[in-house]
Amino acid sequence: MSASHEVEYEMGYGADEFGKVLGGPFVTRDSGYVLHGTARHCWSISRDDRPFDLVIRVIEQPARKLGLFNLPVLKVQFRFTGTDESAREAFFHRFHQYFHKGGG
């Protein structure tokens, strides 16, 4: 049985916006990551060059209200199966580069 590893983030994205970034600039031909849509707001990511199995699921939460502003809140769940620590670290290094640009 393959070991699994789960991580959960709370992010300031809408679910559709998150999906556009994930399927656009994050996953390119040169990145090595292959994206598969499995359901609305749920994706799996694999690699052809090494064992890597990740499922990402997002769930929209109630917006945070700051004065007149409503900020989106998105629960992002990552579930790795049979993926070693160095591959997870490499994934999150790239993930943070693309999703936390501008401090967001």
Secondary structure, DSSP 8 states (H G I E B T S, - for coil): ---EEEEEEEES--HHHHHHHIIIIIS-GGG-EEEEEEETTEEEEEESSS--EEEEEEEEEEEEEETTEEEEEEEEEEEEES--HHHHHHHHHHHHHHHSGGG-
